[in-house]
Amino acid sequence: MWRKSYNELMHLRKKVLNFRYALKGLEIAWREEFNFQVQIFFAIAAPLLGWYLNISTIEFLIVILMIGLVLTAELFNTALEELCDKFQPEHDPHIGKIKDLAAAAVLVSSLTALIVGFIIYMPYVLALFSWTQ
C-alpha cells in the first residue's frame, strides 16, 4: 500500500515538473521573442472583442483554436531556430532553409487566423455600426 502511494506521489511530482518546464518555455518565448509578445497581445484582444461583440460559442471556440494554432507555430519556430543555432552557429544554407520553412509555418497559421477572424468578426462589426441590415 505504501509503495503504491509513493509511486503515485512520484508520478504526480513528475507531472508538476513537466508543467513547470512548459511554463519556463512560455517565459523564455515571452522574454526573448518580440513576435510572441505581439501574438499574445492579439491572443488577449481577440477573445475580448468576441466577448464584446457577443459572438456565438462555436465562433468563440474557433477563435481560441486559431490562437492556439498561431502560438504553437511560433513556439515550434522559436524552438527550431534555437536548435539550429545550437548545432550550426555559422551561416549555412540548409539551416537557413529550415528556418525559412519554420517561419513560413508561422506566417501561414497567422494569415489563416486573420482570415478566420475577419470572417467571424466582420458581420458583428458591420452590424455594430449599422452598415448592414
C-alpha positions as CSV (number, residue, x, y, z in Angstrom):
1,M,0.0,0.0,0.0
2,W,2.7,2.4,1.0
3,R,4.7,1.6,-2.1
4,K,1.7,2.3,-4.4
5,S,1.1,5.7,-2.8
6,Y,4.8,6.6,-3.1
7,N,4.8,5.7,-6.8
8,E,1.7,7.8,-7.3
9,L,3.3,10.7,-5.5
10,M,6.4,10.4,-7.7
11,H,4.2,10.3,-10.8
12,L,2.4,13.5,-9.6
13,R,5.7,15.2,-8.9
14,K,7.0,14.4,-12.4
15,K,3.8,15.8,-13.9
16,V,4.2,19.0,-11.9
17,L,7.8,19.4,-13.0
18,N,6.8,18.8,-16.6
19,F,4.2,21.6,-16.2
20,R,7.0,23.9,-14.8
21,Y,9.2,23.2,-17.8
22,A,6.3,24.2,-20.1
23,L,5.8,27.4,-18.2
24,K,9.5,28.1,-18.4
25,G,9.3,27.7,-22.2
26,L,6.5,30.2,-22.3
27,E,8.6,32.6,-20.2
28,I,11.5,32.2,-22.5
29,A,9.4,32.9,-25.5
30,W,7.8,36.0,-23.9
31,R,11.2,37.3,-22.8
32,E,13.2,36.7,-26.0
33,E,10.7,36.8,-28.9
34,F,9.0,40.1,-29.8
35,N,6.7,38.3,-32.2
36,F,5.4,36.1,-29.4
37,Q,4.6,39.3,-27.3
38,V,2.7,40.7,-30.3
39,Q,0.8,37.4,-30.7
40,I,0.0,37.3,-27.0
41,F,-1.5,40.8,-27.3
42,F,-3.8,39.6,-30.1
43,A,-4.5,36.4,-28.2
44,I,-5.9,38.5,-25.4
45,A,-7.6,41.1,-27.6
46,A,-9.4,38.7,-29.9
47,P,-11.5,36.9,-27.2
48,L,-12.2,40.2,-25.5
49,L,-13.5,41.6,-28.8
50,G,-15.5,38.4,-29.2
51,W,-17.0,38.8,-25.8
52,Y,-17.8,42.5,-26.5
53,L,-19.5,41.6,-29.8
54,N,-21.2,38.6,-28.3
55,I,-20.1,36.1,-30.9
56,S,-21.5,32.6,-30.7
57,T,-20.0,29.8,-28.7
58,I,-18.8,28.0,-31.8
59,E,-17.2,31.2,-33.2
60,F,-15.5,31.8,-29.8
61,L,-14.1,28.2,-29.8
62,I,-12.8,28.7,-33.4
63,V,-11.1,31.9,-32.3
64,I,-9.5,30.1,-29.4
65,L,-8.3,27.3,-31.7
66,M,-6.8,29.8,-34.1
67,I,-5.0,31.5,-31.2
68,G,-3.6,28.1,-30.2
69,L,-2.5,27.3,-33.7
70,V,-0.6,30.6,-34.1
71,L,1.1,30.4,-30.7
72,T,2.0,26.8,-31.2
73,A,3.5,27.5,-34.6
74,E,5.5,30.4,-33.1
75,L,6.8,28.3,-30.2
76,F,7.9,25.5,-32.6
77,N,9.5,28.1,-34.9
78,T,11.4,29.5,-31.9
79,A,12.5,26.1,-30.7
80,L,13.7,25.0,-34.1
81,E,15.6,28.3,-34.5
82,E,17.3,27.7,-31.2
83,L,18.2,24.1,-32.1
84,C,19.6,25.1,-35.5
85,D,21.7,27.9,-33.9
86,K,23.0,25.5,-31.2
87,F,24.3,23.0,-33.8
88,Q,25.3,25.4,-36.6
89,P,26.2,28.9,-35.3
90,E,27.7,29.9,-38.6
91,H,25.5,30.7,-41.7
92,D,24.6,27.5,-43.5
93,P,22.2,27.4,-46.5
94,H,20.5,24.3,-45.2
95,I,19.9,25.8,-41.8
96,G,18.6,28.9,-43.5
97,K,16.1,26.8,-45.5
98,I,14.9,25.1,-42.3
99,K,14.4,28.4,-40.5
100,D,12.6,29.9,-43.6
101,L,10.2,26.9,-43.7
102,A,9.5,27.2,-39.9
103,A,8.9,31.0,-40.3
104,A,6.6,30.2,-43.3
105,A,4.5,27.9,-41.0
106,V,4.0,30.8,-38.6
107,L,3.1,33.1,-41.5
108,V,0.5,30.6,-42.9
109,S,-1.0,30.0,-39.4
110,S,-1.2,33.7,-38.8
111,L,-2.8,34.5,-42.2
112,T,-5.3,31.7,-41.7
113,A,-6.2,33.1,-38.2
114,L,-6.5,36.6,-39.7
115,I,-8.9,35.4,-42.4
116,V,-10.9,33.3,-40.0
117,G,-11.1,36.3,-37.6
118,F,-12.2,38.6,-40.4
119,I,-15.0,36.1,-41.4
120,I,-16.1,35.8,-37.8
121,Y,-15.9,39.4,-36.7
122,M,-16.8,41.4,-39.8
123,P,-20.6,40.8,-39.7
124,Y,-20.7,41.8,-36.0
125,V,-18.6,44.9,-36.6
126,L,-20.7,45.9,-39.5
127,A,-23.9,45.3,-37.5
128,L,-22.5,47.4,-34.7
129,F,-22.1,50.3,-37.0
130,S,-25.4,49.5,-38.8
131,W,-23.7,49.2,-42.1
132,T,-25.7,46.0,-42.8
133,Q,-29.4,45.2,-42.4
